[in-house]
Amino acid sequence: MANVYSLVSEVWEAQLADIAQARHSVLFEQYIVEDLWGNGIGRRFLEALADKAREGVEVWCILDAQGCFELFRSQELHDWLTDAGVKIFYYKTLGVSKLISPARLFLRDHRKLLLIDHDITWIGGVVVGERFRDWHDLMVRFTEPAISDIANKEFRNQLLRLADKTVLLAPMQVINEKYHLSGNAPGFGNRFCYEEICHAIMLATKSVTLVTPYFAPPWKLTRVIERRLAEGLSIELLVPRKSDVWLADAAREGYIHELLQKGLTVRYFDSMLHAKVVMVDDEWITFGSTNLDALSLNFNHELNIVSRDRELISKIKDVVADWCHDLTPVTVATCEYHNISPVRRFLGKLARYLA
């Protein structure tokens, strides 16, 4: 069974409720956890994890050190959690290594995963911090044992790699005939989700729907989209009119301005939309942490579910249709490209080439 959530605040409350009911284990992997003092949502998550650990429940966390820097730098918070029994591993690209290899700035653990007792699997794009409270996003809660089993194995494999300081590999794990786990990691041969997205679009016969907060596809995906548009395939893109990163918007609008002229349909969502979805022919879907930009597809560690489950696809399609309700497609003349200053437009173009 799968439940689809589209509001960040609702995801948090449901996840906290699941953590409170945990009896054996809580495995938590997150890119951003903020607001760790007072009544902030990050503090509520930390307290929920600490409470479970004190009860004897196994609690493990994998956190990105930059995205969770407030916790990473606080010895007080770290000691409080570890004294309670919470075990934490950080994915680190901080320190002197940045100066030696600036590209390491882009190597981040961008995955979002919560596992409860081998019974419940949460996967999607939702992060933890008060500034994200009113965002729209996509997170799916599974209660299917086969999914939980594979997700638990993947999480524990990540723990072992972090503990041994070995290369973190992207997963490609068959779950059953309807689902598999697909990931991205830096380096050739590790970009499974990227390859699957390109492959699925190339095989599409009717339509493709893309949902992403940051649209700056690297060379291969751009060529695939252009080729299929030239062949007459219907491809629709849903993005927020303004995201939380102005440079990403400036880079995005260059792509949109060009692809609109080649037949892409684009709709702007007027609130922050952080969901990441690729849906092909209403028969194939992938969702999770992977944005359609070079950072996710080339550099970050990402985790997605790929599915041919018609029931789940229908549920997510309904959510996307609700987001698109009453949104008029933009044109070359009305896209946000024309509202970006020449300086920002130049910086956005530079960011595209650097990617």
N, C-alpha and C positions, 0 to 999 in steps of 0.2 A: 504494500500500500504506500502511496506517495501523496503528501500534502504540499501544495505549492503556496508559498508566501511571497507577497509583493511589496510589503511595507516594512521598513527596517525596524521600527519600534515594535511591531507585532512579532517579528522574528526574535528579538531579544527576550521578550517576555516568555515566549514559548520555549526558547532554549534554557532560560533560567529555571523554568518549571521542570524541564527534563533533567537538568543537573540535580535539582532538589530531590528527584525520585531515584537517582542512581544508587545501585546497591553494590556493584562490583568495580566498575571502572568508568572514568571520564577521561577521554583523550581529546585534547583541544589544540588545534593548529590555527594560528591567526596572524594576519599581516599587520593589523593595527589594533592596539588596545590603548585607549586614552581615558582621561578623566578618572584618575585613580584615587582621588581624595574626596572626602565629604560624601555626598549622595550621587556622585557621577556614575554613569552606567558602567564604566570600567571598574570602579570600586565594587559595584554590585556583583560583577562577574568574578572578581578576585575573591570576594567574601564567600560566594557560593562554592568556588573551587576549594577554598581553605576549609570550609565547613565539612565538605565531603571527605577531604583528606583526614580531618580529625576523627571522623567516624570510621576510619579504616578503609575507605574506598581508595582504590588505586587512581591517582590523578597525575597525568603527565601533560605537559604543555610544550609545544614547539612554537616559538615566537620569532618573528623577524626583529632583529636587534634595532634597526633604524625605525621601523614602523612602531615599535614598542619601546622607544628610547627612554620615555619617562620611567618605565619599570626597569629597563636595562641598567640605567645609571643610578637607581636608588637602592643603596645597600639596605636601608631600613625596610623597604617593601619586600625586597628579595629575601631577607632573613625572616620576616614575618611569614611569608609563604612557605619557605623551606622548613621552618620550625613546625608549621602545621602539617607538613608531610607532602606538600606539592613539589613535584620534580619538574624542573624547567630546563629546556635546551634552547639556546638562541642560535639562529642563523645569522652569522656575523660577516659583514663586509666593511666593518669599521676599522679605523686605525691607520697605521703606517702603510698598509697594503694599498690604500687608496692612492697614495702619492706615487707608489711604484707602478700601479696599473689603474689609471682612472676609469677604465671600463668596468672595474669591479663595483663602482657606484651603482650600476644598473642591475647587479646580480642580487635579487631579493627573493625571499620566500613570500610569495603573493597568494599562497593557498589559504582557503578558509574551510575548515573541517571540524565538526564536533561529533564525537562518537560516545554513545552511552550504552554500557553493559552488553555489547554485542547485539543489541536490540534496535537501536536507533542510530541513524546516520543523517547528519545535516551536511549538505554541500551546496555551495553557491558563491555569492559575491559579497555578502554582508560583513562589514567591519564593525568595530566597537568604539564608539566615541560620541559625545553629545552633539558634535557638529554634524553628524550623519543622521540624526534622529528622524528628520522629516524626508529623508531620501526615499525614492522608489528603487527597489532592487529585486532580485530573484534569489530565493533560497528554497530548497526542497528538502522535506523531512521524509526519509524512508524508514519503513519498519519491516523491510524484507531481509531475512537472515543472510541470504547470499550476498547482498550488497554490503551488509555490516561486516561479514567475514573478510571480504576482500579489502574493504576500507581499513579495517583493523590491522591486517597484515601490512598494508602499505604504510600506515602511520608508524608501526613498530620497525619496519625496514628503515624509515627515515631516522628514527631514533638511533638505530645501530650505526647508520652511516655518520650521523653527527657525532656520536660518541667515539667512533673510530677515526674521525676526521678524514673519511674517504669521500670520493666523488658522489654527490647526490644525483641519482639517476631518475629519469622520468618514468612513471609507470605506464604500462600497456597491458592491462589485465582483463581477460574475459570473465564476466560474472555469470551470465547465462545467455540464452538466445536473444534476450531483449536489451541487455545492458553490458557495457564494459567501461572500465576506468581508463582514462587517457590523460596524460600529462605532458608538460613541457619542462625542459631544463636547458641550461646553456650548453651549447656545443652541438655539432652535427651528429645526427643519429639519436638525438634526445628530444626532438621537437615533434612528438607524435600528434599532439592536438593540432598543431599548425598544419601538418601534412594531411590529417584527416579532414580538416575544414576545406582545404584546397581540393582534395579528392572528391568530397561530397558535392561541392559546387560544380565541379567539372562534370559530374554524373547527373546533375539535376535535369529534369525534363519539363517541369512546370514552373516552379517558382522558388526563390530563396528569400528568406527574411533574416536580416542582420540587426541585432540590438546590441549596442555598446556605448559606454560613456565617452570613450576615446577612440576615434577612428583615424588611424594613420597606418594603413596596412603596408608591410614591407613589400619588396619588389615582387616576389612570387605571387602573393595573394592579389596584389594590384593587377598583375597581368592576367590572372585567372578571372577576376571580375570583369576586366575590360574585354577579354575574349568572349565570355558568355553573354555579356551585353550586346556585343557585335553579332552574336548568333541569335539574338532576339529573346533571350531568357529574361523573365521578369525578376528583377532583384530590387528589394526594398530595404532601405536603411532607416532605422529609428535611433536618433541621438538626442541628448538634451540640447536645447538651444544654447545654453551656457553651462559648461561643467564647472568643476571647482579648480581647474587648472587652465589659466588663460593661454599659456603657451601651447598646450595640447589642442585647444580650440583653434588657435591660429594655424597650427599645422593641419588640423582636420579640414578646415574650410578650403585649403588649397586642393585637397583630394576631392571634396564634394563639388567644388566649382568645376573641376575637370570632368568628373564622372557624370554629373548631371547632363552635360553636353553629349554623353555617350549612351544615355538612356536610363541611368540609375534613378529610382524613385526615392526621395528623401522626405522624411517628416521630422520636425523638431518637437520635442517634448518640453513644455514650458517650466517644468520643475527639474530638479536634479534626478536623473535616471542613471543608476549605476549597474543595471543588469547586463549580463553578457550571454547572449543567445545566438545560435545559428540554427535555423530551421529550414529543411530542404524538402519540398514536395509534400509537406505534412506527413512524411513517413520517416524522417531521420532528424534527430536533434542533438545538439550538444550545448551544455550550459555548465557554469561553474565559476572559476576565478579568471578565466582567460579573456582579456580585452583584445579587440582587433587592432592592435598597434604593435610597433616593433618591440617595445619594452616587454610586453607579454609574450609575443611570439618568438622573439630571439634571445631574450636575456633572463626573464624571470622564471622562477619555479612556479608552475601552475598545475591545477588539478580540475579536471572536468569529468562529468558523466556523459557518455554517448549512449543514446537510446533509440530503439525502434518500437517502443511501447506506445501503441496508438492512444491508449487512455491518458498516459502522461503527456504525450504531445498535444492532445486535445486540450488538456488543462492549461498548459503553458500558452498554447495558441490563444485561448480565451483571455488570459492575462494580457498578452501583447495586443490583442484586439481592443481590449478595454483601454490600454494606454493610447492606442491610435485613434480612439473614437473622436470624431469631429476635428481631427488634425488634417489640415489641407496640405497636400504635397507642395514643397517649395519649388521654385524655378531657378534658372541661372540668374535671373534678374532680382529675385527676392531672397536668395540665400545670404547667410550671415557674412560671407566673404567680403561683401561690399561695405560692411560696418566695421571692418578691422582696419586700424591705422596702417599706413605704409610701413612704419617701423616694425609693428607687431607682425605684419604680413611677411616681411623679410625674415624676422626671427623664426617664424613658423616654417618658412621654406628652408631655412638653414637647419632647423631641427629635423625636418624630413630627410635631408641629405645625410645628416649625421647618423640617422637611424638606418 
